Amino acid sequence: MQALITEAEVDPEGWLNDIVSRAEHKETLCGDGNMVWHIWGKGPPVVLLHGGHGAWNHWCRNVEQLAASGFQVIAADLPGLGMSYDPGPPYTADGIAKIVYYGITRLVHENDAVHLVGFSFGSVIGAVVAEMLESRLASFNVVGAAGFGPRERIRDSMVRIHGGLSQEEKLVAAKNNMEWLMLADPKNVGKLATFMQLQNSGRARTLSRPISMTLRLLEALPNILAPLNALWGELDRTTMGSLESRITMLKEERPDANVNVFDGIGHWTQFEAADRFNDWIIDKIA
């Protein structure tokens, strides 16, 4: 298992701010305001859509490595999450995807095909965007994908973080939530992971879970014209007891899909196994 980046553990906020300071920042229309995008590098466009209660920083260990490999990396703050405005109704995968699609078409030249990567909730939004992109889509790649309907009931040990908690209680709750849901190895739940959990959950306005529990991803897959690649962590808590059935459901809709599972890794694959993930995605989109 990889050790987390030392600088990030010493000063998580400063480390993240340093990465995002090297990005170009763009805004596109979203509800009564704007959707925020962060762009690194030059080359074929790779659009990254983060998970629920997240932001661009779900990809913090990936964006600069992908940019250095010759891609234009475009990481979204999805509507109602991160620094982006509330999308307004309808609060559905299709309603949010229309805003994301609009943004992509304003940021990417019409002659450039897009590699689209979605994590968890972002894979559901991404599937609808992928439908809309049609021939402008170079590949669709999902990581820890949701959109397979309600998951099997498992004991939920998440702790709700709210204003009535002290800062220390919030940190303990964030660490618990990271260990329970996002990362397989507790050693990887350090200051960086807990800082992001607290920051992202405090900014979240879009309720992603109901959208993640729909079948919208599966419904979209037959309409997506580009190659499909899927990745899960073997110990992904969101798929406990159902990973094989999810892969079967995916293959029923897209027999051509390339599916990989990382042994010993949890839900947040691109963070917990960053180097392996970066190699995997570059191999799929190069």
C-alpha positions in Angstrom: 0.0 0.0 0.0 1.3 3.4 -0.9 2.3 6.0 1.7 0.6 9.3 1.5 2.5 12.4 0.3 4.4 13.9 3.3 3.9 17.5 2.4 0.2 16.9 2.1 0.1 15.4 5.6 2.0 18.3 7.1 -0.2 21.1 5.5 -3.2 19.6 3.6 -4.7 23.0 2.8 -1.5 24.5 1.6 -0.7 21.4 -0.5 -4.0 21.4 -2.2 -3.9 25.2 -2.7 -0.5 24.8 -4.4 -1.8 22.3 -6.9 -4.9 24.3 -7.8 -2.8 27.5 -8.0 -1.1 26.0 -11.0 -4.4 25.4 -12.8 -6.3 27.7 -15.2 -9.7 28.5 -13.8 -12.8 28.7 -15.9 -16.5 29.2 -15.2 -19.6 28.2 -17.1 -23.3 28.8 -16.4 -24.9 26.8 -13.6 -28.3 27.7 -12.1 -28.2 31.3 -10.9 -24.4 31.4 -11.0 -21.4 29.5 -12.4 -19.9 26.0 -12.5 -16.2 26.0 -11.6 -13.5 24.1 -13.7 -9.8 23.7 -13.1 -7.5 23.0 -16.0 -3.9 21.7 -16.1 -1.7 20.9 -19.1 -2.1 20.7 -22.9 -3.1 17.9 -25.1 -6.1 15.6 -25.7 -8.8 16.7 -23.1 -9.6 14.5 -20.1 -12.6 15.6 -18.1 -12.7 14.4 -14.5 -16.1 14.2 -12.6 -15.7 13.7 -8.9 -17.8 11.7 -6.4 -20.7 12.8 -4.1 -20.0 15.3 -1.4 -16.7 15.9 -3.2 -14.9 18.5 -5.4 -12.0 18.6 -7.9 -9.7 17.4 -5.0 -11.0 13.9 -5.3 -8.4 13.8 -8.1 -5.6 15.6 -6.2 -3.1 12.8 -6.7 -3.8 12.4 -10.4 -4.3 15.8 -12.1 -0.7 16.9 -12.4 0.6 13.4 -13.3 -2.0 13.2 -16.1 -1.0 16.7 -17.3 2.7 15.7 -17.3 1.8 12.7 -19.5 0.5 15.0 -22.3 -3.1 15.6 -21.5 -5.3 18.6 -20.9 -6.8 17.7 -17.6 -10.2 19.4 -16.9 -11.4 18.7 -13.3 -14.9 19.9 -12.4 -16.6 21.1 -9.3 -19.9 19.5 -10.1 -23.1 21.6 -9.7 -24.0 22.2 -6.0 -20.6 20.8 -4.9 -17.2 22.3 -4.3 -17.2 26.0 -5.4 -19.9 25.6 -8.0 -23.4 27.1 -7.6 -26.5 25.1 -6.9 -27.9 23.7 -10.2 -31.5 24.4 -9.5 -34.3 21.9 -10.3 -34.6 19.3 -11.6 -32.2 17.7 -9.1 -31.7 14.6 -11.4 -28.8 13.0 -13.2 -30.1 14.5 -16.5 -30.7 18.0 -15.1 -27.1 18.1 -13.7 -25.6 16.5 -16.8 -27.0 19.2 -19.0 -25.1 21.8 -17.1 -21.9 19.7 -17.2 -22.3 19.1 -20.9 -22.9 22.8 -21.6 -19.6 23.5 -19.7 -17.6 20.9 -21.7 -18.8 22.2 -25.0 -17.7 25.7 -24.0 -14.3 24.6 -22.8 -13.3 22.0 -25.4 -12.8 22.8 -29.1 -15.6 21.2 -31.2 -13.0 19.2 -33.1 -11.4 17.6 -30.0 -12.8 14.3 -28.7 -13.2 14.1 -24.9 -12.0 11.3 -22.6 -14.5 11.4 -19.8 -13.7 9.9 -16.3 -16.4 9.6 -13.6 -15.9 8.6 -10.0 -18.8 7.1 -8.0 -21.7 9.7 -8.3 -19.7 11.4 -11.0 -19.9 8.2 -13.1 -23.7 8.5 -13.1 -23.6 12.1 -14.2 -20.8 11.2 -16.6 -22.9 8.5 -18.3 -25.6 11.0 -19.2 -23.0 13.5 -20.4 -21.4 10.7 -22.5 -24.7 10.1 -24.2 -25.0 13.7 -25.0 -21.4 14.0 -26.4 -22.1 11.3 -29.0 -19.3 11.3 -31.5 -17.3 13.9 -29.5 -16.6 11.2 -26.9 -13.2 9.4 -27.2 -13.7 7.1 -24.2 -15.9 6.7 -21.1 -14.1 5.6 -17.9 -15.8 4.8 -14.6 -14.2 4.4 -11.1 -16.1 2.9 -8.2 -19.2 3.4 -10.4 -22.7 4.0 -8.9 -25.9 4.0 -11.0 -26.7 0.3 -10.5 -29.9 0.9 -8.4 -30.2 0.6 -4.6 -27.3 -1.3 -3.1 -27.7 -4.2 -0.7 -28.4 -3.0 2.8 -25.2 -3.0 4.9 -24.6 -1.6 8.3 -23.9 2.1 7.8 -21.3 3.3 10.3 -21.1 6.9 8.9 -21.2 9.7 11.4 -23.2 12.8 10.4 -21.0 16.0 10.6 -23.0 19.0 11.7 -22.5 22.4 13.3 -23.2 21.2 16.8 -20.0 19.2 16.9 -16.7 20.6 18.2 -13.8 20.8 15.7 -12.2 17.8 17.4 -15.5 15.8 17.1 -15.7 16.8 13.4 -12.2 15.5 12.8 -13.0 12.2 14.6 -16.2 11.8 12.5 -14.4 12.6 9.3 -11.7 10.1 10.0 -14.3 7.5 10.8 -16.2 8.2 7.6 -13.0 7.9 5.5 -12.1 4.6 7.1 -15.6 3.2 6.8 -16.5 4.3 3.3 -13.6 5.6 1.2 -10.3 3.9 2.0 -9.5 0.2 2.7 -6.3 0.8 4.7 -6.7 3.0 7.9 -3.1 4.0 7.4 -4.2 6.0 4.4 -6.7 8.1 6.4 -4.4 10.9 7.4 -4.7 14.7 7.7 -5.2 15.1 3.9 -8.1 12.7 3.6 -9.9 14.1 6.7 -9.3 17.7 5.7 -10.9 17.1 2.3 -13.8 15.2 3.9 -14.6 18.1 6.2 -14.1 20.8 3.5 -16.1 19.0 0.8 -19.0 17.9 3.1 -19.3 21.4 4.5 -19.7 22.8 0.9 -22.1 20.1 -0.4 -25.6 21.3 -1.4 -26.5 18.7 -4.0 -27.8 15.5 -2.5 -25.9 12.9 -4.5 -27.0 9.7 -2.9 -30.5 9.4 -4.4 -29.0 9.9 -7.8 -26.3 7.4 -7.2 -29.0 4.8 -6.3 -30.8 5.1 -9.6 -30.2 2.9 -12.7 -29.3 5.9 -14.8 -25.8 4.7 -15.6 -27.0 1.3 -16.8 -29.7 2.9 -18.9 -27.2 5.1 -20.6 -24.5 2.5 -21.4 -26.0 1.1 -24.6 -26.3 4.6 -26.1 -22.6 5.5 -25.5 -20.6 5.2 -28.7 -17.1 5.2 -27.3 -15.0 2.5 -25.6 -16.0 1.8 -22.0 -13.5 1.1 -19.2 -14.4 0.3 -15.6 -12.4 0.1 -12.4 -13.3 -0.9 -8.8 -11.3 -1.5 -5.7 -11.7 -5.0 -4.4 -12.7 -3.7 -0.9 -15.0 -1.0 -2.1 -17.6 -0.7 0.7 -20.2 0.6 -1.7 -20.1 -2.8 -3.5 -19.8 -5.2 -0.6 -21.5 -8.4 -1.6 -22.5 -7.0 -5.0 -19.3 -6.3 -7.0 -19.6 -9.4 -9.2 -23.3 -8.7 -9.9 -22.4 -5.1 -10.8 -19.8 -6.3 -13.3 -22.3 -8.8 -14.7 -24.9 -6.0 -15.1 -22.3 -3.8 -16.8 -21.3 -6.6 -19.2 -24.9 -7.3 -20.0 -25.3 -3.7 -21.3 -21.8 -3.5 -22.7 -20.1 -6.8 -23.5 -17.2 -5.0 -24.9 -16.4 -3.2 -21.6 -12.9 -3.5 -20.1 -13.2 -4.2 -16.4 -10.4 -4.2 -13.8 -10.4 -4.7 -10.0 -7.5 -3.5 -7.8 -6.8 -6.0 -5.0 -6.8 -4.6 -1.5 -8.1 -1.2 -2.4 -11.2 0.7 -1.3 -13.8 3.0 -2.9 -11.5 6.0 -3.5 -9.2 4.1 -5.8 -7.5 7.1 -7.5 -6.4 8.4 -4.1 -5.5 5.2 -2.3 -3.7 3.6 -5.3 -2.8 6.8 -7.1 0.2 5.5 -9.1 -1.6 2.3 -10.2 -4.6 4.3 -11.1 -2.6 6.9 -13.1 -0.9 4.0 -15.0 -4.3 2.4 -15.6 -6.1 5.5 -16.9 -3.2 6.6 -19.1 -3.1 3.1 -20.6 -6.8 3.3 -21.4 -6.8 6.8 -23.0 -3.4 7.0 -24.6 
